[in-house]
Amino acid sequence: MNQPLVDTLEGMRTRYRSGLVAEPTTYYLSLGDGPGEKWTATLTSTTCEMVQGRVGDANCVLKMPADMFMRMVNGRYRPGAMDFLSGKIKTNDVALLLKLQQAFGF
């Protein structure tokens, strides 16, 4: 289990900014192939739920290395266009990905 990743994801709950998500939105975070590196985040206007694994259909899928995700969440890395163009970061909805960043302030 990637304990630093688990700690980062659990810590995101306390950073959640309620009121920024108008309707329930589900994010599937594929952050590697190891145990504990796939998560589902469900955001509502008032709550943030993090569950290990894939739960249902996601509105937004984010695929990137766990270490890059942790640096991004902790404010030590800002993704750029080249990360998407090179395939280091993959998503099916850039607008919802930006909403995820706003909801957690990273």
VEXTI-746144 format. One record per residue (C-alpha): residue number from 1; x, y, z. Coordinates in Angstrom, 1 decimal. Last residue first. Layout:
<sites>
{site NUM {X Y Z}}
...
</sites>
This chain:
<sites>
{site 106 {-4.3 23.1 -5.1}}
{site 105 {-7.3 24.5 -3.3}}
{site 104 {-9.3 21.4 -2.8}}
{site 103 {-12.5 22.3 -4.7}}
{site 102 {-10.6 24.5 -7.1}}
{site 101 {-8.3 21.6 -8.2}}
{site 100 {-11.3 19.4 -8.7}}
{site 99 {-13.1 22.1 -10.7}}
{site 98 {-10.0 22.2 -13.0}}
{site 97 {-10.3 18.5 -13.5}}
{site 96 {-14.0 19.0 -14.4}}
{site 95 {-13.0 21.4 -17.1}}
{site 94 {-10.2 19.1 -18.4}}
{site 93 {-12.7 16.2 -19.0}}
{site 92 {-11.5 12.8 -20.2}}
{site 91 {-8.2 12.9 -18.4}}
{site 90 {-4.6 11.8 -18.9}}
{site 89 {-1.5 13.2 -17.3}}
{site 88 {2.0 11.9 -18.3}}
{site 87 {0.6 11.6 -21.9}}
{site 86 {3.1 13.9 -23.5}}
{site 85 {0.4 16.4 -24.6}}
{site 84 {-1.1 16.4 -21.1}}
{site 83 {2.1 17.0 -19.2}}
{site 82 {3.2 19.4 -22.0}}
{site 81 {0.1 21.6 -21.3}}
{site 80 {1.3 22.2 -17.7}}
{site 79 {0.7 20.7 -14.3}}
{site 78 {1.7 22.7 -11.3}}
{site 77 {3.9 20.9 -8.8}}
{site 76 {4.9 21.6 -5.2}}
{site 75 {1.5 22.7 -4.0}}
{site 74 {0.8 19.6 -1.8}}
{site 73 {-1.9 18.4 -4.1}}
{site 72 {0.4 18.7 -7.2}}
{site 71 {3.3 16.9 -5.4}}
{site 70 {1.0 14.1 -4.4}}
{site 69 {-0.4 13.7 -7.9}}
{site 68 {3.2 13.6 -9.4}}
{site 67 {4.1 10.9 -6.9}}
{site 66 {1.0 8.9 -7.7}}
{site 65 {1.7 8.9 -11.5}}
{site 64 {-1.2 10.2 -13.6}}
{site 63 {-4.7 9.1 -14.7}}
{site 62 {-7.7 11.3 -14.0}}
{site 61 {-11.2 10.2 -15.0}}
{site 60 {-14.1 12.6 -14.8}}
{site 59 {-17.8 12.0 -14.5}}
{site 58 {-17.1 8.6 -13.1}}
{site 57 {-19.2 5.5 -13.5}}
{site 56 {-19.7 3.3 -10.4}}
{site 55 {-17.1 2.9 -7.6}}
{site 54 {-13.5 2.2 -8.7}}
{site 53 {-11.1 1.4 -5.9}}
{site 52 {-10.5 3.1 -2.5}}
{site 51 {-13.2 5.4 -1.4}}
{site 50 {-13.0 9.2 -0.8}}
{site 49 {-16.1 11.1 0.0}}
{site 48 {-16.3 14.9 -0.1}}
{site 47 {-19.3 16.7 1.3}}
{site 46 {-21.2 20.0 1.1}}
{site 45 {-22.0 20.8 -2.5}}
{site 44 {-21.3 17.2 -3.5}}
{site 43 {-18.1 15.5 -4.4}}
{site 42 {-17.5 11.8 -4.9}}
{site 41 {-13.8 10.8 -5.0}}
{site 40 {-13.0 7.3 -6.3}}
{site 39 {-9.6 5.8 -5.8}}
{site 38 {-6.9 3.7 -7.5}}
{site 37 {-3.4 3.6 -6.1}}
{site 36 {-4.2 1.5 -3.0}}
{site 35 {-2.3 -1.6 -4.2}}
{site 34 {-0.1 -0.8 -7.1}}
{site 33 {-1.1 0.0 -10.7}}
{site 32 {-0.7 3.7 -10.5}}
{site 31 {-2.6 6.9 -9.8}}
{site 30 {-6.0 6.1 -11.4}}
{site 29 {-8.3 8.7 -9.7}}
{site 28 {-11.9 8.2 -10.7}}
{site 27 {-13.8 11.4 -10.0}}
{site 26 {-17.5 11.6 -9.3}}
{site 25 {-19.6 14.8 -9.3}}
{site 24 {-22.7 15.6 -7.3}}
{site 23 {-24.2 18.9 -8.5}}
{site 22 {-23.1 22.5 -7.8}}
{site 21 {-19.6 21.9 -6.6}}
{site 20 {-18.0 25.0 -5.1}}
{site 19 {-20.2 25.2 -2.0}}
{site 18 {-17.9 23.1 0.2}}
{site 17 {-14.2 23.7 0.0}}
{site 16 {-12.5 20.4 0.8}}
{site 15 {-9.2 20.8 2.7}}
{site 14 {-10.2 18.4 5.5}}
{site 13 {-11.1 15.7 2.9}}
{site 12 {-7.8 16.2 1.1}}
{site 11 {-5.9 14.8 4.0}}
{site 10 {-7.4 11.4 3.4}}
{site 9 {-6.0 11.5 -0.2}}
{site 8 {-2.6 12.7 0.9}}
{site 7 {-2.4 10.1 3.7}}
{site 6 {-3.4 7.3 1.3}}
{site 5 {-0.7 8.5 -1.2}}
{site 4 {2.0 8.6 1.6}}
{site 3 {0.8 5.0 2.6}}
{site 2 {1.2 3.5 -0.9}}
{site 1 {0.0 0.0 0.0}}
</sites>
